[in-house]
C-alpha cells in the first residue's frame, strides 16, 4: 500500500467540501419528489433518529423544522425501541433517520419499527442500498462520495445542506439561502485565524464549545472532532445551558470556542460571552459575528439557517491541525472505525 502522511485523508476530504456542496445544490431537484410526499402527508410532528455526527446534523434539522416549517420536532431515543421494545403511536409523524453509512443496526431496527407504527419514514444517507434505506419508505442520497477518514467531514456538511434543502423544499422554498454555496464554502475554508487558534489550543487540557440556536449543532460537532482526533476533554453546551451551571467550571485553564454567526442565535451569545470573559477562560470566537475584541475566525455572512454548513469548515481544519500539532494521526483515532454498530 502507498505510504500516506498523518491526516492526509482527512485533509483531502475537508478540501473536497466546496465541490461536494455545489454538487448537492445542483441536484436539488432530486429532493423535490420526497419533499412533495412529505408535504402531502401534512405531518403533525417530526422525529429525527441519528448517532454521532449525524446526531448533530439532526439537531440542526430540528431547528430548521421548528423555525422554517413551524412544526414541533424531537430527537429519537432509538433504545426505547431496540432495548425496551416500546411501541409508540406514530400516526401522522414524519420520522427521518440520518446516517452516513446507513448500517447501524439500532437505527435500522428503530426506523422499521417507526414505519410499522404509522410514521412516514425517510432515510438520509450517503450509502444508497444500505440496510437503512431498505427499512425506510423514502430515501435521500446526500451524494458526498466515499469518505475514507474516520472523522466525518464532507459527509457532515453534505448532510447539513441536504437537510436544509429538504426542509426548504417541503415549505415550497427555492433554496435562496444556499445560493453560491460552493464559493462561499471555499471562502470559509480559507478563513484566517485557524493557525493562531491551533497555537492557543495546542497545550489545552479542557475545551468547551458553545453556540446558540442553529449554531449549537456546530458546537456539538466541534467538540466531537476535537475529542476523536486530539483525545481532548471537549464538551459542548448551548450558550443558554452553559449559564445554567457549567459556567462554574470555567477558569483560566479552560479554552472556549464560541460560535457566533449573524442572526438571533449569535446575538443571544453576547450575554454568554460576557460571563465567559469574566471567568478568565481563553476564548476563540468563530463565525460571521465573531466579536472583534477576541481572537477570532471570521466567516462570510449568510442567512442564519445556512450558517452551520460554513461554521464547521474552519473548525474541521482546526481539529486536523491541532491533532497533528499534538503528535496524533487524525486518520487513525484510537479505538474507532468508520462504521460503528450500536444496538
N, C-alpha and C positions, 0 to 999 in steps of 0.2 A: 504494500500500500504506500502511496506517496506520503512523504513527511509533511505534516501541517504544523503551523505555528499556533501556540495557545491563543484561543479566541478568534481564530481565522473564520470559522463557520459562523459564529455569532456576528462578527463584523460584516461579513458578506451579506447576511440576511437583514441586518439593520439597514445597510446601504440599498437594498432592493426595494425598500418600502415606498418611495415615491412612485416608482413604476407600477408596483402592485396596486397601490391605492388608485392611481389614474385608471388602471385597467378595470378595477371594480366599478368605478363611476361610469366608464364606457359601457359596461354590461348591465347597467341599472335596469334595463328593460326585462332582464331575466327574472327580476323580482316582482314584476307587475302582476303576474298571474297569482302568485302566492298572496300578495297584498290584497288583491281583489277578493279572493276567497275568504281571507280574514275579515275584511270589511263587511262582506255579505253575511257572515255569521254573527256580527254585532256582539262580540264577547262582552260579558259584564265584568270580567276580571282577567288579569294576565299573570301567569306564573312563569318564572324562569328557573330552569334547572341547570346547574353547571358546577365545575370544580376548578380549582387553581386559577390560572389567568383567565379562563373562560368565565369564572365566577365574577371576576372584576368587570369583565365586559357586560355581564348580566346586571351588575349594579348600575352601570352606565345606562343600559337599556331600560332599567326600572325608572330612572329619571326621565328618559325620553317618553316612556309610556304615560307616566303620570302628568308630565308637563305638556307634551305635544298632543296626546290623544285624550287627556282628561279621564283616563281610566285608572282605577286602583291597580297596583302591581305589587308582587312579592317575590321573594326568593324561596325556592322549594328546599325542604329538608328531605333529600332522597331517602334517607334511612328510615323515615316514617313508613315508607312503603317496603323497602328492601329488608329491613331488620324487624320492624314492628308489624308489618303486614296491614297497615291502615288502608282503609278503602273510602277515602273522602268522595263526596258527591261533587264531580267536576263538570256538571252540566253547564253549558254556555261559558266555559272557561277556556281561554287560549293558553296553551301550555307550550312554551318554547324551550327546547333543550339545546344548550350551546356547548359544543365540544370540538376541539381542533381535530382530534383523532376519530371521534365517533365510536370509540371502542371500550369506554369504561363500563363495566357490567352494571353498576348501580344506576347509571343514567339510562342505559338501555332498558333495564327492567322497570324503572320508575316511569319512563315515557310510555312503554307498552301498557302499564297499569293505568296511567292517566287517560290514555286513549280508550281503554276498556271501561273507564268510569265516566265517560261522557265528554272529555275535553277534545278540542280541536288541537292536534299536536303538530308542531313544526320542529324539524331538526336543522340546526345551523352548524355546519361542519366544514372542514377542509378536506374531507375524505368521502367522496361520492361512493355509494355502495357499501358503506360501513354498516355495522350492526345497528347503530342509532338511526341511520336513515331508513333502514328497513322497518324499524319499530314505529316510526312517525308517519302520519298521514301526508304531510307536506315536507318538502326539503328545499333548503337553500345552501348552495355551494359558495363558500367565501372566495375560492379560487386564488389562494395565496401561493400555490405551488409547493413542492416538497420543502419541508423545514428540517434541517439536519441537527442544528444546535439544540441542546436540551432546553435551554432557556428560550421560551417563546418570545419572539419579537414581531416578525412580519405577520404571523397568524393572529396575534393580539390586535394590532391596528387594523388588519383586514376585517376581523370580526366586528370591531367597533364601527367601522364605516358601513359594513353590510347591515348591521342592526339599525344604524341611523337611516339608511336608505329604505329599509323595510318599513320602519315605523313611519317615516315621512310619506312613503307611498300609500300606506293604509289611510292616512289622513287626506290623501289626494294632493300631496305636495309635489314640487318639481325639483327637489334636491338643490335648491339655490344656495344653501349654506355651504355645500360641498364643492361649489364651482372652483375649478383650478386646483383641486386638492393635491395633485402631483407636484406642482410648482411650489405651493405653499409648504408642503411636507419637505421638499428639498431645502427650503429656507430654514425651516425649523431644525432640520438635522445639522445645518451649518451654524447654528446659533453659537455665539461666543459665550464664554464663561464656564464651559464644561471642564476644561483643563484646570482652571482655578478651583472649581468645586472638588475635583479629584484630589488636589493638593490639600484642601481643607479637611477632607474626609479620610485621607489615607490612613491615619492612625486612630480613627474614631472607633469606639467600642459600642456605643449606643446611638442609633439613629431613629428619629421619629419623623414620619412622613404625614403631612396633613393637607387637607383641602376641603372645600365645602361644595355642596351641590354636585354637579356633574364631575367636578374635579376630585371628589372623594374616591372615585374609581381609579384615577391616576395615582393617588397617594397609596392605595392598596397594592396596585401593581408594582409601583416603585419599591415598596418595602419587600415584596416577594422577590424582585430581581436582585436586590442587594443581599437578601438572605441566601438565595440559592447560588449566587456567583461569588460572593465575598465572605459568606458564612457570618455576616454581621447580625447582631441582635437588632433587627429592624422591625418597628411596629408602625402601623398605620391607624390614624384616628381621623374622623371628620373633625373639622375645626370646632364644631359645637361640642362634640363628645370630649375633645381634648380639654375643654374648660370644665367639664363635669368630673374632675378627679385626676386624670393622668397628668395634668399640668403640674401637679405637686412633685412629680418625679423628674421634672426638667431642671437642669442646672448647668453650670459651665462645662460639665463633662459630656453634655448631650449635644449632638448635631441634629438640626431640624431642616428638613426640606419642605418648604411651604409652596404649594401650588396655588397661584393666584392669577387667573385669567379674567379678562374683561367680562363683566356681567354681574348678576346678582350674587353668585357664589363668591367671586373674587372680592366684591365689595364687602361681603359679610366677614371676610378674613381679616379686615383691618383691625377689628377689636381683638381677634385671636393673636395677631402678630404683636400688638401692644403688650399683651400679657406674656407672650413668649419672650419678647425682648427683656422684660423685667426679670425673667427667670435666669438670665445670663447665658442661655443656650446660644450656640453658634448657629446662625440661620443662613440658609441659601434660599432665595426666592426664585421660583420658576414660573414663567407664564407671560402672557401679554400685558398683565397688570402688575408685574413684579415691582415691588417698592424700590424706588431709586436710591434710597439710603441704605440698602442692604446689598451684600454680594448677590448677584443675580444672573439668571439666564433668561434673556428677553426673547419672546416668541412673537410671530406675526399675530395681529388681531383678527379674529374670526367671530362668527356667531357663536355664542356660548355653547350651544348644543353640539358643535363640531370640535370644540377646543381640545377635548381629551384625546382625539386622534393625533393631535400635534404635540400636546404636552409631554407625552411619554417618550417621544423620539429622542430628545437630548438626554433624558433620564436613562434610556437604554444605553446610550453612549457612556454616560457616567458609570453605570453598573459594569459595563465592559472594561473601561479603562481603570476603574478602581480595583476590579478583580486582578487585572494584570499588575497594577502597581503594588498590590499586596502579595504578589507571588503566586496567585491562583491561576487555574485554567478554566475560564468560564464555559468552555465547551465540554468539560468533563467534571461537573459538580459531583462531589462525593455522595453516594447513596441514591442518586437519581437516575432515571432513564426517561426516554422520550414519552413512553406510554405508561401511565400509572393506572393500575387496575384496582379500583375500590369496590366494595360491596356493601 
